[in-house]
Amino acid sequence: MVDFLKRKAEPVPCVFIDDLVVRRELGDGKIEEVAWSDLVEVQIVTTDKGPFVDDVFFLLVGRDGTGVCVPQGAPGSETLLERLQKLPNFDNGEVIRAMGSSENARFVCWKKG
């Protein structure tokens, strides 16, 4: 049997979004999760590492300081921005600034009022 067929498949990190939570299951079995009701801040973090590695991340911060870091384009994250834009006073201008950034930077798009 060919060696690569014997190898155990690595789990792919996935994002799950529903009406209650945003959850990211990491490849190592760890889980990051924040309930929408606990969300206090949304940031977009950019790095200077792109374009061949992830360089845009959505950081969803919960009231206890924990949260979820979602790479742009992660499997399951397709509806995340659309859902975030429904938050009251979400700043789309910051999203535009973040998407144009090629530097290490943070853009606060929303804070709970």
N, C-alpha and C positions, 0 to 999 in steps of 0.2 A: 504494500500500500504506500502511496506517496506520502512523504512526511507531513505536508501541510494539511492533508486530510485527517491525520491523527491528532493534530492540535485542537485543543478546546477553543471554541469561538469566544472571543472577548465580547462581553456585553457592550452595546453602544449606549452612551449617555443619552437619555431621553427626557423630554419635558412634557408634563401633563398639566393642562389648564382646564379648570371647570369653574362653576359658579362659586365654589368654596375656597379653592386653593390653587397655588402654582407650586408644582413639585418637580424637582430635577433629580432623576436617578443617575448617579455617576457610575462609571464603568467598574469601580472597585466595590460596589455594593452600598456605598454611602448615599444618603438621601438628604437633599436640602428642600425645605418647604416653608412657605408662608401663606397664611390664610388671608384672603382679601380683607377681612374684617380687622386684621392685625397690621395691615400695611400702613406705614407712616412716611415712607419716602421712596421715590424712584429716581435712580441715577442711570446715566449711560456712561460707561467707562471705556475710553479708547486707549490704544497703545500704538507704539511706532513699529510694531512687529509685522504688520500685514505686508502684502496681501496674501501670502501663502500660508499663514496661520491665522487663527481667530484673533481679531484685533478690535472688535466692538462687542461689549457685554452690557446686558441690562442687569442692574443690581436692584433687587427689590428688598427693602429693609423692613423688618417687622418691629413691633413695639418693644420686643425684648432684646433687640440688637442683632438677632439672627435674621437670616433671609435666604434668598436664592440669587445665584449669579448665573444668568442665562446667556450663553454665547449667541450672537446673532446668527441665525441659520441653523441652530441646533434642531435635530429632529423633534417635531412636536411643537416648536415655538412659532409656527407660522401665524397664529392668531394673537400672539402676545401684544404686539404694538397696538393693534386695533382695540384690544381689550383695555390697555393702559390709557388710550386716548379717550375712553369713556369716563375716566376719573375727573372729578370737578376741578377746573382750572389747570388741567394738564398743559404743559408748555411745549407746544409743537415747534416753536422757534429753537428751543434747546435741542430737540431731536435733529433738526436741520443742521444746526451748528456741529453736533456730534458726528453726524454722518459725513461731514466735510472735513473732519479732523484726521490728521495722520500723526498726531503727537500723543504722548501720554497725558491724558486729561480726564476730568470728571465734569459731567453736565447734569445738574439737578433739574429734572423735568417735572417733578411733583413732590409736594410735601403736604401731609395731612394738615388741614386748617384748624 
